[in-house]
Amino acid sequence: MNRINKTVILLGAGLLTACSQSHNTGKTPVDYVSPYVGNISHLLVPTFPTVHLPNSMLRVYPERADYTSDKINGLPLIVTNHREKSAFNLTPYQGDKCSMKPVTAYTYDNEELRPYYYSVYLDEPEIGVRFAPSHQSAVYELDMNDSAPASLVINSRRGALRAEGNSVKGYQELDNNVKVYLYLETQQTPQEILAVTPDSIWASSSASGHNACLSLNYGENVPELNVRYGVSFISEEQAEKNLRREISNYDVDSVAAAGRNVWNEALGKIEVEGMNDDDKTVFYTSLYRTYERPVCLSEDGRYFSASDGQVHDDNGKAFYTDDWIWDTYRATHPLRVIIEPELETNIINSYLRMASQTDSLWMPTFPEITGDTRRMNSNHGVATVADACAKGLTDFDVALAYEACRRGIEDKTLAPWSGKPAGELDAFFKEHGYIPALAPGEKETVPEVNSWEKRQPIAVTLGTSYDQWCLSRIAEYLGDSVAADKYLQASYNYRNVFNPETKFFHPKDKNGKFITPFDYNLPGGPGARDSYGENNGWVYRWDVPHNIADLVDMMGGADEFNKELNRMFNEPLGRSKFDFYAVMPDHTGNVGQFSMANEPSLHIPYLYNYSGQPWMTQKRIRQLLRQWFRNDLMGVPGDEDGGGMSAFVAFSMLGFYPVTPGMPVYNIGSPKFEHAVINLPDGKTFEIVAENCSDDNKYIQKATLNGQEWNKPWFAHEDLINGGKLVLVMGDKANKEWGTGVGAFPPSASNI
């Protein structure tokens, strides 16, 4: 049976299992997913076409720079760090044994990639490849040609391998003394086993060291090689158990069909009916991206933790890691609160386990398989806990979570990209309520400060103000009114760096004086790190998500606030794109000085709801979705850091967004779909109906919530999670009366 026919059978089998979701189109949610969207970057890192099951340990993608690359480097076995690192490599080979290499770069053609299936034709050796993953194991089918002897070269890159019969066991060393283990077997028995290095080849059943490779040679006239394997972070034996538990044969089609069903179950938690298939592709591809991480490391009730280098029992609660929280706390975690509450609870429990497995008990910020890398700024793990508490997800030790969050903020340095204890910079912050910037010409002397990442004084001051507000919410949940009040007052520290003359957040030196002269467009240093962090002053001007009402007052009232919002979307870069992006490569996806490509911007289009112009939020959201998120290879404007930006798209296309994680409310925008249904875990549903919805009809004329007239540009989490129906009547002209009355504005810290 040829590869094309097998694929047809596979797709047909999947359709039979999910026809109830097809709405007579013959397509299920996963059919709308295009992993290629965004595979060519506008400037920085592209998306990767990842093949995996939702939040599963085993992830792969073709190893190439981006979609424009005309070669792939061997065949992948597991990604060990989102978009950055992978382990092991499989190279099918036909030809002279003396010409084998540890990894072969293949030209390729006819690639087909779905979340649960991958196929490609390696056109120079004329080898067809088909692949399907399970959670901790996977299967390859390799269609060889009859022109030369067939071999498989398996590379551990930095580790050891040994072969016995038709199986190979081994490990690869990762960072921080972490190892990933492999058990691989082929349906065919090799005739010969060789060790391979870049310089030599010899008969051996074992290999170790850099690029430690074994070649399994099967002789001539081998039309097909079938490979299955398991991976583990515990042991080789566990890797074999994982394979045996999940995959019982070498049938790519059956594994892919099972994976297809898993994906339809996950993506089917939200059903949408809209104007065109492109909208559905953008939506379901975005939703797929939110399931790429964190990944589950539980293996038969046990897990390896890099926090202490030990294997632990998971006690029935799966363990997750690989989550860049700075990127994902804003929307990815809040989305999981709605559609995957058990998963979100397990993730928070995993954070607490990580913290408890260290002497410091610091809440993680960038937990990865190899440990917490403490990247970016602030300590936003606290936001995931505050949001869960505010929305009723408390199946974890909240008191322990509070203490881990408190220590992460109080006892760890606030200096970005650092896991060192608090030092003099932190003592200054506690006394003065802001991070001081270096004066012009002043040299850095604080040892906690990273030489490249700098102090990022405004980003850290604003981010920590929000973190302290989140801490106050957890303290209030625990009934500690003294701590709640203390941290609530501290959450106003953003006021200490607000310049009332310019109405920007402006860096101050240690003497309390604003740094002058100062350019908010290009405020100094690569990525503006001398003052902000990856974004300039125009973006950080709005980074007070917990207290927008106070920011409106600081700006001089609603009219001034709206004027400055509009000004940002229209303000030119002030220099050539070459000069601007040479310094600000993360500040892309520009609409004026607004950056659609970086996470601190995601909430900004919704801020008109707080200042009496919700129709401008509706206009901006529709414009931004149309301009920057499309069904094409450049359809993502910036780095997609594991669901952060994709969750913004999913929320915004549904028609609402969580501006303030930790506050149980959602801002209403402008839905892209005529009808959406969120299937809640308890069997209830929340519907969003957008009557007359179209590209032109993006403005809300009137609304009802659960049958009652609704004249607010927001609704409560309780309204959603209890099940209900939001009906929005759309039109092509703004209704400037809707959502603007007394008491209509969304709540903020200063008015709840």
VENRAWO-V144974 format. One record per residue. N is the residue number from 1. SS is DSSP state (A for helix, B for strand, O for the rest). Layout:
((N | SS) (N | SS))
//
This chain:
((1 | O) (2 | O) (3 | A) (4 | A) (5 | A) (6 | A) (7 | A) (8 | A) (9 | A) (10 | A) (11 | A) (12 | A) (13 | A) (14 | A) (15 | A) (16 | A) (17 | A) (18 | O) (19 | A) (20 | A) (21 | A) (22 | O) (23 | O) (24 | O) (25 | O) (26 | O) (27 | O) (28 | O) (29 | A) (30 | A) (31 | A) (32 | A) (33 | O) (34 | O) (35 | O) (36 | O) (37 | O) (38 | O) (39 | O) (40 | O) (41 | O) (42 | O) (43 | O) (44 | O) (45 | O) (46 | O) (47 | O) (48 | O) (49 | O) (50 | O) (51 | B) (52 | B) (53 | O) (54 | O) (55 | O) (56 | O) (57 | O) (58 | O) (59 | B) (60 | B) (61 | O) (62 | O) (63 | O) (64 | O) (65 | O) (66 | O) (67 | O) (68 | O) (69 | O) (70 | O) (71 | B) (72 | B) (73 | B) (74 | O) (75 | B) (76 | O) (77 | O) (78 | B) (79 | B) (80 | B) (81 | B) (82 | O) (83 | O) (84 | O) (85 | B) (86 | B) (87 | B) (88 | O) (89 | B) (90 | B) (91 | B) (92 | B) (93 | B) (94 | B) (95 | O) (96 | O) (97 | A) (98 | A) (99 | A) (100 | O) (101 | O) (102 | O) (103 | O) (104 | O) (105 | B) (106 | B) (107 | B) (108 | B) (109 | B) (110 | B) (111 | B) (112 | B) (113 | B) (114 | B) (115 | O) (116 | O) (117 | B) (118 | B) (119 | B) (120 | B) (121 | B) (122 | B) (123 | O) (124 | O) (125 | O) (126 | O) (127 | B) (128 | B) (129 | B) (130 | B) (131 | B) (132 | B) (133 | B) (134 | O) (135 | O) (136 | O) (137 | B) (138 | B) (139 | B) (140 | B) (141 | B) (142 | B) (143 | B) (144 | O) (145 | O) (146 | O) (147 | O) (148 | O) (149 | O) (150 | B) (151 | B) (152 | B) (153 | B) (154 | B) (155 | B) (156 | O) (157 | O) (158 | B) (159 | B) (160 | B) (161 | B) (162 | B) (163 | B) (164 | B) (165 | O) (166 | O) (167 | B) (168 | B) (169 | B) (170 | B) (171 | B) (172 | B) (173 | B) (174 | O) (175 | A) (176 | A) (177 | A) (178 | O) (179 | B) (180 | B) (181 | B) (182 | B) (183 | B) (184 | B) (185 | B) (186 | B) (187 | O) (188 | O) (189 | O) (190 | O) (191 | O) (192 | B) (193 | B) (194 | B) (195 | B) (196 | B) (197 | O) (198 | O) (199 | O) (200 | O) (201 | B) (202 | B) (203 | B) (204 | O) (205 | O) (206 | B) (207 | B) (208 | B) (209 | B) (210 | B) (211 | O) (212 | O) (213 | B) (214 | B) (215 | B) (216 | B) (217 | B) (218 | B) (219 | B) (220 | O) (221 | O) (222 | O) (223 | O) (224 | B) (225 | B) (226 | B) (227 | B) (228 | B) (229 | B) (230 | B) (231 | B) (232 | B) (233 | O) (234 | O) (235 | O) (236 | A) (237 | A) (238 | A) (239 | A) (240 | A) (241 | A) (242 | A) (243 | A) (244 | A) (245 | A) (246 | A) (247 | O) (248 | O) (249 | O) (250 | O) (251 | O) (252 | A) (253 | A) (254 | A) (255 | A) (256 | A) (257 | A) (258 | A) (259 | A) (260 | A) (261 | A) (262 | A) (263 | A) (264 | A) (265 | A) (266 | A) (267 | A) (268 | O) (269 | O) (270 | B) (271 | B) (272 | B) (273 | B) (274 | B) (275 | O) (276 | O) (277 | A) (278 | A) (279 | A) (280 | A) (281 | A) (282 | A) (283 | A) (284 | A) (285 | A) (286 | A) (287 | A) (288 | A) (289 | A) (290 | O) (291 | O) (292 | O) (293 | O) (294 | O) (295 | B) (296 | B) (297 | O) (298 | O) (299 | B) (300 | O) (301 | O) (302 | B) (303 | B) (304 | B) (305 | B) (306 | O) (307 | O) (308 | O) (309 | O) (310 | B) (311 | B) (312 | B) (313 | B) (314 | O) (315 | O) (316 | O) (317 | O) (318 | O) (319 | O) (320 | B) (321 | B) (322 | O) (323 | B) (324 | B) (325 | A) (326 | A) (327 | A) (328 | A) (329 | O) (330 | O) (331 | O) (332 | A) (333 | A) (334 | A) (335 | A) (336 | A) (337 | A) (338 | A) (339 | A) (340 | O) (341 | A) (342 | A) (343 | A) (344 | A) (345 | A) (346 | A) (347 | A) (348 | A) (349 | A) (350 | A) (351 | A) (352 | A) (353 | A) (354 | A) (355 | A) (356 | A) (357 | O) (358 | O) (359 | O) (360 | O) (361 | O) (362 | O) (363 | O) (364 | O) (365 | O) (366 | B) (367 | B) (368 | B) (369 | O) (370 | O) (371 | B) (372 | B) (373 | O) (374 | O) (375 | O) (376 | O) (377 | O) (378 | O) (379 | O) (380 | O) (381 | A) (382 | A) (383 | A) (384 | A) (385 | A) (386 | A) (387 | A) (388 | A) (389 | A) (390 | A) (391 | O) (392 | O) (393 | O) (394 | O) (395 | O) (396 | O) (397 | O) (398 | A) (399 | A) (400 | A) (401 | A) (402 | A) (403 | A) (404 | A) (405 | A) (406 | A) (407 | A) (408 | A) (409 | A) (410 | A) (411 | O) (412 | B) (413 | O) (414 | O) (415 | O) (416 | O) (417 | O) (418 | O) (419 | O) (420 | O) (421 | B) (422 | O) (423 | O) (424 | A) (425 | A) (426 | A) (427 | A) (428 | A) (429 | A) (430 | A) (431 | A) (432 | A) (433 | O) (434 | O) (435 | O) (436 | O) (437 | O) (438 | O) (439 | O) (440 | O) (441 | O) (442 | O) (443 | O) (444 | O) (445 | O) (446 | O) (447 | O) (448 | O) (449 | O) (450 | O) (451 | O) (452 | O) (453 | O) (454 | O) (455 | O) (456 | O) (457 | A) (458 | A) (459 | A) (460 | A) (461 | A) (462 | A) (463 | A) (464 | A) (465 | A) (466 | A) (467 | A) (468 | A) (469 | A) (470 | A) (471 | A) (472 | A) (473 | A) (474 | A) (475 | A) (476 | A) (477 | A) (478 | O) (479 | O) (480 | O) (481 | A) (482 | A) (483 | A) (484 | A) (485 | A) (486 | A) (487 | A) (488 | A) (489 | A) (490 | A) (491 | O) (492 | O) (493 | A) (494 | A) (495 | A) (496 | A) (497 | A) (498 | B) (499 | B) (500 | O) (501 | O) (502 | O) (503 | O) (504 | B) (505 | B) (506 | O) (507 | O) (508 | B) (509 | O) (510 | O) (511 | O) (512 | O) (513 | O) (514 | B) (515 | O) (516 | O) (517 | O) (518 | O) (519 | O) (520 | O) (521 | O) (522 | O) (523 | O) (524 | O) (525 | O) (526 | A) (527 | A) (528 | A) (529 | O) (530 | O) (531 | O) (532 | O) (533 | O) (534 | O) (535 | O) (536 | O) (537 | A) (538 | A) (539 | A) (540 | A) (541 | O) (542 | O) (543 | O) (544 | O) (545 | O) (546 | O) (547 | O) (548 | A) (549 | A) (550 | A) (551 | A) (552 | A) (553 | A) (554 | A) (555 | A) (556 | O) (557 | O) (558 | A) (559 | A) (560 | A) (561 | A) (562 | A) (563 | A) (564 | A) (565 | A) (566 | A) (567 | A) (568 | A) (569 | A) (570 | A) (571 | O) (572 | O) (573 | O) (574 | O) (575 | O) (576 | O) (577 | A) (578 | A) (579 | A) (580 | A) (581 | A) (582 | A) (583 | A) (584 | O) (585 | O) (586 | O) (587 | O) (588 | O) (589 | O) (590 | B) (591 | B) (592 | O) (593 | O) (594 | B) (595 | B) (596 | O) (597 | O) (598 | O) (599 | A) (600 | A) (601 | A) (602 | O) (603 | O) (604 | A) (605 | A) (606 | A) (607 | A) (608 | A) (609 | A) (610 | A) (611 | O) (612 | O) (613 | O) (614 | A) (615 | A) (616 | A) (617 | A) (618 | A) (619 | A) (620 | A) (621 | A) (622 | A) (623 | A) (624 | A) (625 | A) (626 | A) (627 | A) (628 | A) (629 | O) (630 | O) (631 | O) (632 | O) (633 | O) (634 | O) (635 | O) (636 | O) (637 | O) (638 | O) (639 | O) (640 | O) (641 | O) (642 | O) (643 | O) (644 | A) (645 | A) (646 | A) (647 | A) (648 | A) (649 | A) (650 | A) (651 | A) (652 | A) (653 | A) (654 | A) (655 | O) (656 | B) (657 | B) (658 | O) (659 | O) (660 | O) (661 | O) (662 | O) (663 | O) (664 | O) (665 | B) (666 | B) (667 | B) (668 | B) (669 | O) (670 | O) (671 | O) (672 | O) (673 | B) (674 | B) (675 | B) (676 | B) (677 | B) (678 | B) (679 | B) (680 | O) (681 | O) (682 | O) (683 | O) (684 | O) (685 | B) (686 | B) (687 | B) (688 | B) (689 | B) (690 | B) (691 | B) (692 | O) (693 | O) (694 | O) (695 | O) (696 | O) (697 | O) (698 | O) (699 | B) (700 | B) (701 | B) (702 | B) (703 | B) (704 | B) (705 | B) (706 | O) (707 | O) (708 | B) (709 | B) (710 | O) (711 | O) (712 | O) (713 | O) (714 | B) (715 | B) (716 | B) (717 | A) (718 | A) (719 | A) (720 | A) (721 | A) (722 | O) (723 | O) (724 | B) (725 | B) (726 | B) (727 | B) (728 | B) (729 | B) (730 | B) (731 | B) (732 | O) (733 | O) (734 | O) (735 | O) (736 | O) (737 | O) (738 | O) (739 | O) (740 | O) (741 | O) (742 | O) (743 | O) (744 | O) (745 | O) (746 | O) (747 | O) (748 | O) (749 | A) (750 | A) (751 | A) (752 | O))
//
